Amino acid sequence: MDRCENCDAVIGKLETAHIFQGNKIVCDPCYAKLASPAGNKQKSIQEIELTGKRWKAMKLIGVASIILGVVAGAAGRSLSGNPQVANLVAIPFLLIGVGCIVVARAGAWWNNR
């Protein structure tokens, strides 16, 4: 329990502190500025940046495309034995994947700036 230095009023945990102009806590009877009473400390506000689901989905498509390109390239090399055929299959998937990730990161940054 705290006491007001101005009017000697008792301010306990059950009393509601009046907050004016941001974070100034005042005594109920005399409106004198008080330090934050025990148990009534204000919590700081935390800002959360939310990334849209469409940017997350695009990033997921990019990662999946890169994985698919790597698997297709490895399978093409082992099945055909010709690295040029494997590259023709793998490179478009890799480029699409990298492009999706770059666009998703840029879009998420643009919306959260």
NORTAGI-V648744 format. One line per field, one symbol per residue. ss: DSSP state (H for helix, E for strand, C for the rest). psi: psi as a letter, one per 30 degrees, with the letter a starting at -180 (. if undefined). A space follows every 50 residues. Layout:
# NORTAGI-V648744
ss->???
psi->???
This chain:
# NORTAGI-V648744
ss->CEECCCCCCEECCCCCCEEECCCEEECCCCCCEECCCCCCCCCCCCCCCC CCHHHHHHHHHHHHHHHHHHHHHHHHHHHHCCHHHHHHHHHHHHHHHHHH HHHHHHHHHHHHC
psi->klkkfeggkkjaffkkkkkkicgkklkeefhkkllklkfgkkklkkkkkk kleeeeeeeeeeeeeeeeeeeeeeeeeeeffjfeeeeeeeeeeeeeeeee eeeeeeeeeefg.
